[in-house]
Amino acid sequence: MASRVRRGAGKALRVLVRPVRRAQGHGGKGRGGLVVEPYRGYGSREAIFLIGRVFRQSPGIPGEDPDSLRAQWRDLRRRVARRTVAGACIAARFGGDAVRVETDRDGYFRVHLHPHDPPADPGGWHPVELVLESDPPIPAEGAVFIPPDDCRCVVVSDIDDTVMRTGVANKLKMLWRLFVEDAESRVAFPGVAALYRALHAGAGGAEGNPMLYVSRAPWGLYEMLSEFFQRHGIPAGPVLFLREWGLSWTHPLPRRATDHKQALIRHMLALYRDLPFVLIGDSGQHDPEVYAQIVEENPGRVLAVYIRNVSRNAARIEEIVRLAGAVARAGSSLVLAADSVAMAEHAAAIGLIAPDSVAGVADEHAAAAETGPRGETARITPEPAGPAAEAPIAPEAIADALAGDDTVPATLVVEPQTPATLPRLDA
């Protein structure tokens, strides 16, 4: 046990100090050197968006072995002691457009550009030129993902209790689970990596559908989240919708993120206005409420909502009922499931993923040592929607469907008689 903890602590330490060594700027070349840290961005042919941060970071020791324990602990102290820079000016350029922005009080900057000359082949990641206007100027490079022309949908997913088990907002718990416990079976939900790879690839196998992730974790965990995605083979996507907690010694509690997720999804709907959306979340927090509001505001835009059933709390039934009603009125589909296989089966049925991808999700799910039996699937087909005030689904029907037995959570599918689907590729 002790040796496993030591190995895990070493892995965690290497991830924590990685941003210190990768920092773009003078953080290792002078006392309190300036550093530019861009996060992965996203966009389209018409607009791109990128967030980053500017801070001061003390230098390392020239000639020191960077892999030594002493150097890694010193790098960790350098990261903890870094100081953000407010009011710094960043010049950004992409696709013939340019902008100058200033960092806010927490050192964050936001770049929004309208490329005049977008990439001829937009699929994949593209470099963004950044320059911190200092003396001397500090060049840096960001990256944005622009979907290929063949992409057919946009996937927006929560992270906490949807992709990975709860603990991301707790640094110590996150580090323990990621590096000390068996990460392959205990951190990611079984089957989620195969499911997300299938959604990214689409039914055609190479669609490059955008995968956009949202988390309530602070930006300080960006590198650990990236490591988590890489270790599990989950499509990286811009893991950029994190909260700006604004923690300090005088303000030790995170700032309230009012309408954080709703605002982000609305922005995505506007940016990718010609594409249908798939929303993925969990039943343990506020995803059902948020997604119900989005579906009601955007009828016809959300093809399916997948909710991971992680809560057995009866109080959540009311929120699931509202989401089911919104989905039913919009002619969309809702899948509330405890495992990724049920989501994959539905996704294949409506043309989101290739049919043979379901087997890969099932194999990954079955390989998890703690995976128990799968729950029964209950299906509800609402009557054609009446007035908006009329509830198309009785709360009792949802409660009965979710009752299941005491050990295996049920799977609930709510969809119209003719579910909305993506057109066949050979149509």
KAQUI-V660900 format. One line per field, one symbol per residue. psi: psi as a letter, one per 40 degrees, with the letter a starting at -180 (. if undefined). A space follows every 10 residues. Layout:
psi->???
This chain:
psi->dddddddddd ddddddeddd dehhafdeei hfiiihgiih aiaaddiihh iaihihhiia hheiheeidd dddddddddd eihihieihh hihhfeiiih iiiaeeeiih hhighdgihd gehaiiihhi hhgahiihii hahihhiide ieihhhhidh eddiiiedeh dddddddddd igddeedihh eddddddddd dideefdfhh hhihieiide eddddddddd defhhdihge fiigdfiide geiiihghfd dddddddddd dfeeiiihhh aiedbedddd dddddddghe dhdihhhhge hehdeedddd ddddddddde eaihhhieid ddddddddde edihdedddd ddddddehde haiiiihhhh hiihhaideh hehhdddddd dedaaedhii hhhhiidgih iiiide.
